Amino acid sequence: MADRDGSSFLWFLAGLGVGAVVGVLYAPRSGDETREVLRSKAQEGSERVRQQARRAREQANDWVDRGGDVLSQQKERFRSAYEAGRQAYQETTTTGTEPPK
């Protein structure tokens, strides 16, 4: 069993070597061209990531602005309701009458 495992590993290494040689012989581009293609693809990917990050940042800023607007509106509504309640309370306590039901 050990001999079989050892010979299988040797055949695997031999196949790996033959595959590497065939790959080099039939490569469509030279090493310099391949590196240039890889470099340009990496730059394209980097630019795409930058654009997506920029869009995400703009969207987050829009959400923050929108949230601030909603918060301001809610604060104003609360102030108005508070002032109306306060005024009604003052009118009720100064006139000595009960508010209408």
Contacts in CASP RR format, 6 or more apart in sequence:
PFRMAT RR
TARGET T0000
AUTHOR 0000-0000-0000
METHOD contacts of the structure
MODEL  1
MADRDGSSFLWFLAGLGVGAVVGVLYAPRSGDETREVLRSKAQEGSERVR
QQARRAREQANDWVDRGGDVLSQQKERFRSAYEAGRQAYQETTTTGTEPP
K
27 34 0 8 1.000
29 37 0 8 1.000
88 99 0 8 1.000
92 98 0 8 1.000
92 99 0 8 1.000
END
